[in-house]
Amino acid sequence: MLGMQFGVVHEMADLVIEAPRIRDDGLQLEEDRAFQERFWRGERIALGVFAIIILLALLGFAGSGGLLGLGAVASSAGSVEHARVVRWQTPDRLRVVLTLDQAVHEVVLADPFSAWFDIETIQPEPERSFIGPHGLVLQFNTDGVPSSAVLLSVRPDAPGLARYRVVLDGAEPMTVTQLVLP
């Protein structure tokens, strides 16, 4: 009998195909059981890693939401609410709550805030803004309204772990930490 493979004629008369032996479990298979078990173990490990990644994303560690997506730091003069995880070049917001009963409030975004973020908008607009010895200073006239809120729309400039300080009305500094993902 002649066979054709890759354009070459071969004599197939002496070709003998042997059936695999019948195993103890009744199956007639020829397999490398040790390889199969290693492969299955690798599949289970990969499945566990994927489950952990999905769980972390649901908890908010992939950016924009989740159960643990928002963080807050507080001082005697107010608080700062922020996303714990943000995306590089994607707008996010900081919410600054000013609790002291005074006419003019001062928010200091200490260095290295400006190295990590660009400010796109500030609501309400500050009465005055300038670069002070410790960073960007924003002054707001609230006419003594308690619990005034300031919203800052910011855009991260680089991926990494951003750590900066915020000082409200001269109170103790608050450290804000945000993970900036690519």
Rosetta blueprint (number, residue, H / E / L):
1 M L
2 L E
3 G E
4 M E
5 Q E
6 F L
7 G L
8 V E
9 V E
10 H E
11 E E
12 M L
13 A L
14 D L
15 L L
16 V L
17 I L
18 E L
19 A L
20 P L
21 R L
22 I L
23 R L
24 D L
25 D L
26 G L
27 L L
28 Q L
29 L L
30 E L
31 E L
32 D L
33 R H
34 A H
35 F H
36 Q H
37 E H
38 R H
39 F H
40 W H
41 R H
42 G H
43 E H
44 R H
45 I H
46 A H
47 L H
48 G H
49 V H
50 F H
51 A H
52 I H
53 I H
54 I H
55 L H
56 L H
57 A H
58 L H
59 L H
60 G L
61 F L
62 A L
63 G L
64 S L
65 G L
66 G L
67 L L
68 L L
69 G L
70 L E
71 G E
72 A E
73 V E
74 A E
75 S E
76 S L
77 A L
78 G E
79 S E
80 V E
81 E E
82 H E
83 A E
84 R L
85 V E
86 V E
87 R E
88 W L
89 Q L
90 T L
91 P L
92 D E
93 R E
94 L E
95 R E
96 V E
97 V E
98 L E
99 T L
100 L L
101 D L
102 Q L
103 A L
104 V E
105 H E
106 E E
107 V E
108 V E
109 L E
110 A E
111 D L
112 P L
113 F H
114 S H
115 A H
116 W H
117 F E
118 D E
119 I E
120 E E
121 T E
122 I E
123 Q E
124 P L
125 E L
126 P L
127 E L
128 R E
129 S E
130 F E
131 I E
132 G E
133 P L
134 H L
135 G E
136 L E
137 V E
138 L E
139 Q E
140 F E
141 N E
142 T L
143 D L
144 G L
145 V L
146 P L
147 S L
148 S E
149 A E
150 V E
151 L E
152 L E
153 S E
154 V E
155 R E
156 P E
157 D L
158 A L
159 P L
160 G E
161 L E
162 A E
163 R E
164 Y E
165 R E
166 V E
167 V E
168 L E
169 D L
170 G L
171 A L
172 E L
173 P L
174 M E
175 T E
176 V E
177 T E
178 Q E
179 L E
180 V E
181 L E
182 P L
